[in-house]
Amino acid sequence: MGDTLAAANVRAIFKAYDVRGLVSEQIDESLARATGIAFVAVTGATQVVVGHDMRPSSPGLAGAFADGVSAAGADVVMIGLASTDQLYFASGHLGLPGAMFTASHNPAAYNGIKMCRANAVPIGMESGLAEIRDHVIAPTPPPAAMPQGEMSEHDVLEAYAAHLLALAPVTGRRLRVVVDAGNGMAGHTAPAVFGRLPEGQVEMTPLYFELDGTFPHHEANPIDPENLRDLQAAVLAHGADVGLAFDGDADRCFLVDERGQAVSPSALTGLIAARELARHPGSTVIHNLITSRGVPELVTRLGGTPVRTRVGHSYIKATMAETDAVFGGEHSGHFYFRDFWRADSGMLAALHALAALAETDTPLSELMAEYDPYPLSGEINSTVPDATAAAARVEASYAGREGVTFDRLDGLTVSHADWSFNVRPSNTEPLLRLNAEGRDRATLVAVRDEVLALIREDRP
């Protein structure tokens, strides 16, 4: 781990919020073991909870990490197969720091580690991950007399399911629901959660519940419209009230309505915000800067306080802690709950949607229309020779226009009474990401196309 090549590799795979890389080529069991040792050294943990997803490499990597934790003198609680939010539940329920082995929505060749302190407090590059990385590169040998930590197993699946249903009970009319697990961890958690509902409350049609980290049907990345097509077809074929799509580690959830149309994550943010503000009047709600302006408008109208943050879970969780926010939503499909240790849970978001739908006689499309007042472009990525120069062209073009304001909380946000857009560079690729919004479809299309032309001006 100490040589130049290994150091460069470690720096490459330790990202802003987690560890992520190609199995064998970048991440192997020796690196996982070293990370376990480093985790204990940096956090001072005496006991660590460890979970893993269904990827073929995950059990071995999780076991190697656990060996490292034990070698550093800390005890290990193995929860086995888990979704990421199930690991967060275990961290909060048991009051322990934790590590989850998953590469989320990435293709089968990848794996990674998401780490947290006790009570699901995130560990990112600015909150301990850099120190763990540096300890992996240049480890400090533990004392020679260090006793090995003990290993134990603890199944938290049923307790996790009961906790979620206590936070968002589903009662009312019977619902027909199609769930696409994408061969990911929702195939593990959905039966446990829906199985605890009153008999007949939900008629569930499962899609791709077989745990298979090679993702034989489609990538477990529901933000890509291509990966929703099977769910959309199944919703129509079964006459379902709603479709639920989860990513590989099931911490994100996307909805499809009864017409087979994808529901904007900003609209789901609005729906959950309204439910949480009804329970906790006057509370703060977090939204990131690419979420629809309809969300802060709704929160204000309902008597809450909207707070805008940068994109990324560590920023949202930190701001939630600072403001005691009851809920936070990201347009990427992550939803964060104060009652869930401020962690994100795709399954809890899904239960909120089902609970709201079951309380009404209206179809999901009509229910969500209230929370979806403005058309959105979705995230559009452009590969460009020079992302900085492309962003500068956009800024120069809009500077001085009447009624236009700028802010640089995260990339460049340009706002007008009738529209807004954000342009952000990728941290790892020569990409610019555009998210645009308009008062109506024609306004959105006009601003989207103008900005894309500026961004792509110098492409070959």
C-alpha positions as CSV (number, residue, x, y, z in Angstrom):
1,M,0.0,0.0,0.0
2,G,2.9,2.3,0.6
3,D,4.4,2.4,-2.9
4,T,3.7,5.2,-5.5
5,L,1.4,3.1,-7.7
6,A,-0.7,1.9,-4.7
7,A,-0.9,5.4,-3.3
8,A,-2.1,6.8,-6.7
9,N,-4.7,4.0,-6.9
10,V,-6.0,4.7,-3.4
11,R,-6.3,8.4,-4.1
12,A,-8.2,7.6,-7.3
13,I,-10.8,5.4,-5.6
14,F,-11.4,7.5,-2.4
15,K,-14.1,9.8,-3.7
16,A,-15.9,12.8,-2.1
17,Y,-18.4,10.6,-0.2
18,D,-17.2,7.0,-0.5
19,V,-14.8,4.5,-2.0
20,R,-15.6,3.3,-5.5
21,G,-13.6,1.5,-8.2
22,L,-13.1,-1.6,-10.4
23,V,-13.0,-4.9,-8.6
24,S,-9.5,-6.6,-8.6
25,E,-8.0,-3.8,-10.7
26,Q,-8.6,-1.0,-8.1
27,I,-10.4,-2.6,-5.1
28,D,-9.4,-6.0,-3.7
29,E,-9.6,-7.7,-0.3
30,S,-6.2,-6.4,0.7
31,L,-7.3,-2.9,0.2
32,A,-10.6,-3.6,2.1
33,R,-8.6,-5.1,5.0
34,A,-6.4,-2.0,5.1
35,T,-9.4,0.2,5.1
36,G,-10.9,-1.6,8.0
37,I,-7.7,-1.1,10.0
38,A,-7.6,2.6,9.0
39,F,-11.3,3.0,9.8
40,V,-10.7,2.0,13.5
41,A,-7.5,4.1,13.7
42,V,-9.3,7.3,12.5
43,T,-12.7,6.9,14.2
44,G,-11.5,5.3,17.4
45,A,-14.4,2.8,17.0
46,T,-14.5,-0.1,19.5
47,Q,-17.4,-1.9,17.6
48,V,-18.3,-1.6,13.9
49,V,-21.4,-2.8,12.0
50,V,-20.7,-4.2,8.4
51,G,-23.2,-5.0,5.6
52,H,-22.9,-5.8,1.9
53,D,-25.0,-5.9,-1.3
54,M,-25.5,-8.8,-3.7
55,R,-22.4,-8.2,-6.0
56,P,-20.3,-11.3,-6.3
57,S,-17.3,-9.6,-4.8
58,S,-19.1,-8.0,-1.9
59,P,-19.1,-10.8,0.7
60,G,-15.3,-11.3,0.3
61,L,-14.6,-7.5,0.5
62,A,-16.9,-7.1,3.6
63,G,-15.2,-10.1,5.3
64,A,-11.7,-8.6,4.6
65,F,-12.8,-5.2,6.0
66,A,-14.1,-7.0,9.1
67,D,-10.8,-8.8,9.5
68,G,-9.0,-5.4,9.4
69,V,-11.4,-4.0,12.0
70,S,-10.8,-7.0,14.2
71,A,-7.0,-6.9,13.7
72,A,-7.2,-3.2,14.9
73,G,-8.8,-4.4,18.1
74,A,-12.5,-3.5,17.5
75,D,-15.5,-5.9,17.5
76,V,-17.5,-6.5,14.4
77,V,-21.3,-7.0,14.0
78,M,-22.0,-8.5,10.6
79,I,-25.5,-7.9,9.3
80,G,-24.9,-9.8,6.0
81,L,-27.0,-8.9,2.9
82,A,-28.4,-5.4,3.3
83,S,-29.5,-2.3,1.4
84,T,-27.6,0.8,2.2
85,D,-30.5,2.3,4.2
86,Q,-30.7,-1.0,6.1
87,L,-27.0,-0.5,7.1
88,Y,-27.9,3.1,8.2
89,F,-30.7,1.7,10.2
90,A,-28.3,-0.7,11.9
91,S,-25.9,2.1,12.6
92,G,-28.7,4.1,14.3
93,H,-30.5,1.3,15.9
94,L,-27.3,-0.2,17.4
95,G,-25.5,3.2,17.9
96,L,-22.5,2.0,16.0
97,P,-20.3,3.3,13.2
98,G,-20.7,1.2,10.0
99,A,-19.5,0.2,6.6
100,M,-21.6,-0.8,3.6
101,F,-20.0,-2.7,0.7
102,T,-21.8,-1.6,-2.5
103,A,-21.2,0.3,-5.7
104,S,-24.8,1.5,-5.7
105,H,-26.0,2.0,-9.3
106,N,-22.6,1.4,-11.0
107,P,-22.1,-1.5,-13.4
108,A,-21.2,-5.0,-12.3
109,A,-17.5,-4.5,-12.6
110,Y,-17.5,-2.0,-9.7
111,N,-17.7,-2.1,-6.0
112,G,-17.1,0.3,-3.1
113,I,-17.5,1.2,0.5
114,K,-19.9,3.7,2.2
115,M,-18.8,4.5,5.7
116,C,-20.5,6.3,8.6
117,R,-20.0,7.1,12.2
118,A,-22.5,6.0,14.9
119,N,-26.1,7.0,14.2
120,A,-25.5,7.1,10.5
121,V,-23.5,10.3,10.6
122,P,-21.8,10.4,7.2
123,I,-18.1,10.2,6.6
124,G,-17.0,12.2,3.6
125,M,-13.7,13.6,2.4
126,E,-14.1,16.6,4.7
127,S,-15.2,14.6,7.7
128,G,-12.7,11.7,8.0
129,L,-12.5,10.0,4.7
130,A,-9.3,11.8,3.7
131,E,-7.7,10.7,7.0
132,I,-8.8,7.1,6.4
133,R,-7.3,7.3,2.8
134,D,-4.0,8.6,4.1
135,H,-3.9,5.9,6.8
136,V,-4.4,3.2,4.1
137,I,-1.5,4.7,2.1
138,A,0.8,5.0,5.1
139,P,-0.5,2.8,7.9
140,T,0.6,3.1,11.4
141,P,1.3,-0.4,12.8
142,P,-1.0,-1.3,15.7
143,P,0.6,-2.2,19.1
144,A,2.1,-5.7,19.0
145,A,-0.1,-6.8,22.0
146,M,-3.3,-5.6,20.4
147,P,-6.0,-8.2,21.1
148,Q,-8.2,-9.3,18.2
149,G,-11.8,-7.9,18.2
150,E,-14.7,-10.4,18.3
151,M,-17.0,-11.2,15.4
152,S,-20.8,-11.6,15.7
153,E,-23.8,-11.7,13.4
154,H,-27.0,-9.8,13.9
155,D,-30.0,-9.9,11.6
156,V,-31.7,-6.4,11.5
157,L,-34.1,-6.9,8.5
158,E,-37.3,-7.3,10.5
159,A,-36.5,-4.5,12.9
160,Y,-35.7,-2.3,9.9
161,A,-39.0,-3.1,8.2
162,A,-40.9,-2.5,11.4
163,H,-39.2,0.9,11.9
164,L,-40.0,2.1,8.4
165,L,-43.7,1.1,8.7
166,A,-43.9,2.9,12.1
167,L,-42.7,6.1,10.4
168,A,-45.0,5.8,7.3
169,P,-47.9,3.4,7.9
170,V,-49.9,2.5,4.8
171,T,-53.7,2.4,5.4
172,G,-56.7,3.1,3.3
173,R,-57.6,1.7,-0.1
174,R,-56.0,-1.4,-1.6
175,L,-53.1,-0.6,-4.0
176,R,-51.7,-2.6,-6.9
177,V,-47.9,-1.9,-7.0
178,V,-45.2,-3.1,-9.3
179,V,-41.7,-3.0,-7.8
180,D,-38.6,-3.2,-10.0
181,A,-35.6,-4.1,-7.9
182,G,-33.2,-4.3,-10.9
183,N,-31.7,-7.5,-9.3
184,G,-30.5,-5.3,-6.5
185,M,-31.1,-5.1,-2.8
186,A,-34.8,-4.0,-3.0
187,G,-35.3,-7.7,-3.8
188,H,-34.2,-8.4,-0.3
189,T,-35.9,-5.5,1.6
190,A,-39.2,-5.1,-0.3
191,P,-40.6,-8.5,0.7
192,A,-39.8,-7.9,4.3
193,V,-41.4,-4.4,4.3
194,F,-44.5,-5.2,2.3
195,G,-44.9,-8.5,4.0
196,R,-45.6,-6.7,7.3
197,L,-48.5,-4.7,5.8
198,P,-52.1,-5.8,6.6
199,E,-53.2,-8.6,4.3
200,G,-54.5,-7.3,1.0
201,Q,-53.3,-3.7,1.6
202,V,-50.8,-4.0,-1.3
203,E,-50.9,-6.4,-4.2
204,M,-47.2,-6.5,-5.2
205,T,-45.9,-7.6,-8.6
206,P,-42.2,-8.1,-8.4
207,L,-39.8,-7.4,-11.2
208,Y,-36.2,-8.7,-11.0
209,F,-36.1,-9.6,-7.3
210,E,-33.5,-12.2,-7.8
211,L,-30.3,-10.9,-6.2
212,D,-27.8,-10.8,-9.0
213,G,-24.9,-8.4,-9.0
214,T,-24.3,-9.0,-12.8
215,F,-27.6,-7.1,-13.5
216,P,-28.8,-9.4,-16.3
217,H,-31.9,-7.4,-17.1
218,H,-30.9,-3.8,-16.9
219,E,-28.6,-1.6,-14.9
220,A,-30.0,-0.8,-11.5
221,N,-29.8,2.9,-12.2
222,P,-33.4,4.3,-12.4
223,I,-32.3,7.9,-13.1
224,D,-31.7,6.7,-16.7
225,P,-35.0,6.5,-18.5
226,E,-33.9,3.4,-20.4
227,N,-33.9,1.5,-17.1
228,L,-37.5,2.4,-16.3
229,R,-39.0,0.9,-19.5
230,D,-39.7,-2.6,-18.1
231,L,-41.4,-1.1,-15.1
232,Q,-43.5,1.3,-17.2
233,A,-44.7,-1.6,-19.4
234,A,-45.5,-3.8,-16.3
235,V,-47.5,-1.0,-14.7
236,L,-49.7,-0.7,-17.8
237,A,-49.9,-4.5,-18.3
238,H,-51.1,-5.1,-14.7
239,G,-53.2,-2.0,-14.4
240,A,-51.2,-1.0,-11.4
241,D,-51.7,2.2,-9.3
242,V,-48.0,2.9,-9.0
243,G,-44.6,1.5,-10.0
244,L,-41.5,1.7,-7.7
245,A,-37.9,1.5,-9.1
246,F,-34.9,1.2,-6.8
247,D,-31.2,1.5,-7.6
248,G,-28.7,-1.3,-6.8
249,D,-28.3,-0.6,-3.1
250,A,-31.9,0.6,-2.7
251,D,-31.2,3.9,-1.2
252,R,-32.9,5.7,-4.1
253,C,-36.5,5.4,-5.3
254,F,-38.2,6.6,-8.4
255,L,-42.0,6.5,-9.1
256,V,-44.0,5.6,-12.2
257,D,-47.6,6.6,-12.3
258,E,-50.7,4.6,-13.5
259,R,-50.2,5.9,-17.0
260,G,-46.7,4.5,-17.1
261,Q,-45.1,8.0,-16.8
262,A,-42.1,8.7,-14.7
263,V,-42.8,11.0,-11.7
264,S,-40.4,13.9,-11.1
265,P,-38.3,13.3,-7.9
266,S,-38.9,17.0,-7.2
267,A,-42.6,16.3,-7.1
268,L,-42.0,13.4,-4.7
269,T,-39.9,15.7,-2.6
270,G,-42.9,18.1,-2.5
271,L,-45.3,15.4,-1.5
272,I,-43.1,14.1,1.3
273,A,-42.4,17.6,2.5
274,A,-46.1,18.3,2.8
275,R,-46.7,15.1,4.8
276,E,-43.8,15.9,7.2
277,L,-44.9,19.5,7.6
278,A,-48.4,18.3,8.5
279,R,-46.8,16.2,11.3
280,H,-44.3,18.9,12.3
281,P,-45.7,22.3,11.5
282,G,-43.2,25.1,10.9
283,S,-40.2,22.8,10.4
284,T,-37.3,23.2,8.0
285,V,-37.1,21.3,4.8
286,I,-33.9,20.9,2.8
287,H,-33.8,20.9,-1.0
288,N,-30.7,20.9,-3.2
289,L,-30.1,23.5,-5.9
290,I,-31.3,21.4,-8.9
291,T,-34.6,20.6,-7.2
292,S,-37.6,22.4,-8.8
293,R,-38.4,25.9,-7.4
294,G,-41.8,24.5,-6.8
295,V,-40.5,22.7,-3.7
296,P,-39.4,25.9,-1.7
297,E,-42.6,27.6,-2.9
298,L,-44.7,24.8,-1.5
299,V,-42.7,24.6,1.8
300,T,-43.2,28.4,2.3
301,R,-46.9,28.2,1.4
302,L,-47.3,25.4,4.1
303,G,-45.6,27.5,6.8
304,G,-42.3,25.7,6.7
305,T,-38.8,27.0,6.1
306,P,-37.0,25.9,2.9
307,V,-33.2,25.7,2.9
308,R,-31.2,25.3,-0.3
309,T,-28.0,23.3,-0.3
310,R,-25.3,22.0,-2.7
311,V,-25.7,18.7,-4.4
312,G,-24.5,15.7,-2.4
313,H,-25.6,13.8,0.7
314,S,-22.9,15.0,3.0
315,Y,-24.0,18.6,2.5
316,I,-27.6,17.8,3.0
317,K,-27.1,15.7,6.1
318,A,-24.8,18.4,7.6
319,T,-27.4,21.1,6.9
320,M,-30.2,19.0,8.3
321,A,-28.2,18.6,11.5
322,E,-27.5,22.4,11.7
323,T,-31.1,23.3,11.1
324,D,-32.9,20.4,12.7
325,A,-34.7,19.9,9.4
326,V,-37.5,17.3,9.3
327,F,-36.8,16.2,5.7
328,G,-34.5,16.7,2.8
329,G,-34.9,15.8,-0.9
330,E,-32.6,15.7,-3.9
331,H,-33.7,15.6,-7.5
332,S,-31.5,12.6,-7.9
333,G,-33.9,10.4,-6.0
334,H,-32.3,10.6,-2.5
335,F,-34.7,11.4,0.4
336,Y,-33.5,12.1,3.9
337,F,-35.5,11.9,7.1
338,R,-34.9,13.3,10.6
339,D,-36.7,10.3,12.1
340,F,-34.3,8.0,10.2
341,W,-31.1,9.5,11.7
342,R,-31.1,12.1,8.9
343,A,-30.1,9.3,6.5
344,D,-31.6,8.6,3.1
345,S,-34.0,5.7,2.5
346,G,-35.6,4.9,-0.8
347,M,-37.9,2.5,0.9
348,L,-39.2,5.1,3.3
349,A,-39.8,7.5,0.5
350,A,-41.8,4.8,-1.3
351,L,-43.9,4.1,1.8
352,H,-44.7,7.8,2.0
353,A,-45.9,7.8,-1.6
354,L,-48.0,4.7,-1.0
355,A,-49.5,6.0,2.2
356,A,-50.5,9.3,0.5
357,L,-52.0,7.4,-2.5
358,A,-53.9,5.0,-0.3
359,E,-55.5,7.9,1.6
360,T,-57.1,9.2,-1.6
361,D,-59.4,8.0,-4.4
362,T,-57.4,9.9,-7.0
363,P,-54.8,8.3,-9.4
364,L,-51.1,9.0,-8.7
365,S,-50.9,11.3,-11.8
366,E,-53.5,13.6,-10.3
367,L,-52.1,13.4,-6.8
368,M,-48.6,14.4,-8.0
369,A,-49.8,17.2,-10.3
370,E,-50.1,19.5,-7.3
371,Y,-46.5,19.0,-6.6
372,D,-45.2,19.4,-10.1
373,P,-46.0,22.9,-11.3
374,Y,-43.0,23.5,-13.6
375,P,-41.5,21.5,-16.4
376,L,-37.9,20.3,-15.9
377,S,-35.2,19.3,-18.3
378,G,-33.7,16.6,-16.1
379,E,-30.0,16.3,-16.0
380,I,-28.3,16.7,-19.4
381,N,-24.6,15.9,-19.6
382,S,-22.3,17.4,-22.3
383,T,-18.8,16.1,-22.9
384,V,-16.7,19.2,-23.7
385,P,-13.0,19.9,-24.3
386,D,-12.9,22.6,-21.6
387,A,-15.7,22.6,-19.0
388,T,-14.4,25.8,-17.4
389,A,-14.4,27.7,-20.7
390,A,-17.9,26.3,-21.6
391,A,-19.3,27.5,-18.3
392,A,-17.7,30.9,-18.8
393,R,-19.4,31.2,-22.2
394,V,-22.7,30.6,-20.6
395,E,-22.1,33.2,-17.9
396,A,-20.9,35.8,-20.4
397,S,-23.9,35.3,-22.5
398,Y,-26.4,35.9,-19.7
399,A,-24.5,38.6,-17.8
400,G,-26.4,41.9,-18.0
401,R,-29.7,40.5,-19.2
402,E,-32.7,42.1,-17.5
403,G,-34.1,40.3,-14.5
404,V,-31.3,37.7,-14.4
405,T,-29.4,36.8,-11.2
406,F,-26.4,34.5,-10.6
407,D,-25.2,32.5,-7.7
408,R,-22.3,30.1,-7.3
409,L,-23.3,27.9,-4.4
410,D,-22.5,24.8,-6.6
411,G,-21.5,25.5,-10.2
412,L,-23.4,28.4,-11.8
413,T,-27.1,29.0,-11.2
414,V,-28.8,31.5,-13.4
415,S,-32.3,32.6,-12.4
416,H,-35.1,34.6,-13.9
417,A,-38.8,35.0,-12.9
418,D,-39.8,32.7,-15.8
419,W,-37.0,30.2,-15.8
420,S,-33.7,29.0,-14.1
421,F,-30.9,26.7,-14.8
422,N,-27.8,25.3,-13.2
423,V,-24.5,24.3,-14.9
424,R,-22.1,22.2,-12.8
425,P,-18.9,20.5,-13.8
426,S,-18.3,16.8,-13.1
427,N,-15.7,16.1,-10.4
428,T,-14.2,13.2,-12.4
429,E,-14.9,13.7,-16.1
430,P,-14.8,16.5,-18.7
431,L,-18.6,17.0,-18.4
432,L,-20.9,19.8,-17.8
433,R,-24.3,18.9,-16.2
434,L,-27.3,21.1,-17.1
435,N,-30.6,21.2,-15.2
436,A,-33.1,23.7,-16.4
437,E,-36.7,24.7,-15.5
438,G,-39.3,27.0,-17.1
439,R,-42.7,28.4,-16.2
440,D,-44.1,26.3,-19.1
441,R,-42.8,23.8,-21.7
442,A,-42.0,26.3,-24.4
443,T,-40.0,28.5,-22.0
444,L,-38.1,25.4,-20.8
445,V,-37.2,24.2,-24.3
446,A,-36.0,27.7,-25.3
447,V,-33.7,28.2,-22.4
448,R,-32.5,24.6,-22.5
449,D,-31.6,24.7,-26.2
450,E,-29.9,28.1,-25.9
451,V,-27.7,27.0,-23.0
452,L,-26.8,23.6,-24.6
453,A,-25.7,25.5,-27.8
454,L,-23.4,27.7,-25.7
455,I,-22.0,24.7,-23.8
456,R,-21.4,22.6,-26.9
457,E,-20.1,25.5,-29.1
458,D,-16.5,24.2,-29.3
459,R,-17.2,20.5,-29.5
460,P,-15.7,18.8,-32.6
